[in-house]
């Protein structure tokens, strides 16, 4: 993570209390902000479909597409653009910043794929002619660049259009590399507490869990999606788990060991045709102490290895969630002096209120 601060206001900078968040109070200009790295566990988008609510439609512009939510003082303008190049190309879309403007950049899961949420509030005195003092950008890597969804309006308009903003965010349904997963409290796959996409199924949580929402003991998971084999032939699938596991391919039960056990390898065989998608359903539970879940395969001229993300695809549930480090990213948390943390805590908490509220629900910052 790279951070450039104005020499004139070094004490105004504070790092977000959430892992992977950078908060700049009094930064200038936008190109001094660097987006948090997504890490090796990032989930990439392959394509998307638009599922806008009735009555909304994108209109093409020279820069991309646009639509409006609400009218008059309650209007929020939405733009969607494709930009080429590195993440700095996303930051180039931000307006020039005054020292008193506040901007945050957080790593997020946007409808299951990895990206960033940039939240910007322009200080009224520094921008007396600017109506759209509130800006929000949701961006993700795509192809040889990025897709950026931007929202602009007054703080009051954002409050008035909270549900329509959520609907637009959820309307881009991605096909992603990896498998969609629901994590549950309990071992019976009933009480869902977290939904996301995992690039690969290769986890050893030790005595922990995939995320803070998931209990450290007695939890379970269900992965779904499709597998695209690189070659034809008979494949051997392996699971290495602590505890129970079941694997279905095209609704055929291939592995079944739904018991408490220490780290154990199970295997099953299945014939696959190169490039032909196969439906996958993988279920697993952890009872006590250790939590291990790995899915591997092997075939002729294909050495035994974790099934790679390039051979997996899924359509995750909609929703925008701030990503925490646990099980999602291999980047270390940022650290700052304790004095800075304490002095900036209130401002940081006020600017970091994006939160997962359950499948398909998003709470906007205020």
Secondary structure, 3 states (H helix, E strand, C coil): CCCCCCHHHHHHCEECCCCCEEEEECCCCHHHCCCCCCCCCCCCEEEEEECCCCCCCCEECCCCEEEEECCHHHCEEEEEEEEECCCHHHHCCCCCCCCCCEEEEEEEEECCEEEEEEEEECCCHHHCCCCCCEEEEEEEEECCEEEEEEEEECHHHHHHCHHHHHHHHHHEEEEEECEEEEEEECCCCCEEEEEEEECCCEEEEECCCCCCCCCCCCEEEEEEEEEECCCCEEEEEEEEEECCEEEEECCEEEEEECCCCCCEEEEEEEEECCCCEEEEEEEEEECCCCEEEEEEEEECCEEEEECCHHHEEECCCCCEEECCCCCCCCCCCCCCCHHHHHHHHHHHHHHCCCEECCCCCEECCC
